[in-house]
Amino acid sequence: MSAQAVLYVIAVILLVLAALPIPGTRGINLALLGAAAALLAYSWNTITA
């Protein structure tokens, strides 16, 4: 599995966790981390070129 695929999987997991109504977690922080991981995965080819 490539690094880009791993980042996409991490992004999806973080965004799903942010959407769950779990008390005691900070959903906005998880959502921001998920968005950052998705942007990093999307631009991975440009960054590593």
C-alpha positions in Angstrom: 0.0 0.0 0.0 1.4 3.4 -1.0 1.9 6.3 1.3 -0.8 8.2 -0.5 -3.3 5.3 0.1 -2.4 5.2 3.8 -3.0 8.9 4.1 -6.4 8.6 2.5 -7.4 5.8 4.9 -6.3 7.9 7.9 -8.3 10.8 6.5 -11.4 8.7 6.2 -11.1 7.2 9.6 -10.6 10.7 11.2 -13.5 12.2 9.4 -15.8 9.3 10.4 -14.7 9.6 14.0 -15.3 13.3 13.9 -18.9 12.8 12.7 -19.7 10.4 15.5 -21.4 11.9 18.5 -18.9 10.6 21.1 -18.9 12.6 24.3 -15.5 13.8 25.4 -13.9 13.9 22.0 -13.2 17.0 20.1 -14.9 16.5 16.8 -13.7 19.7 15.2 -10.1 18.8 15.9 -10.5 15.3 14.4 -12.2 16.9 11.4 -9.4 19.3 10.9 -6.8 16.5 11.2 -8.8 14.4 8.7 -9.0 17.3 6.2 -5.3 17.9 6.6 -4.5 14.3 5.9 -6.8 14.3 2.9 -5.1 17.4 1.5 -1.7 15.8 2.1 -2.7 12.6 0.3 -4.2 14.6 -2.6 -1.0 16.6 -3.1 1.4 13.7 -2.3 2.6 13.4 -5.9 3.4 17.1 -6.2 5.1 17.1 -2.8 7.3 14.1 -3.5 8.1 15.0 -7.2 
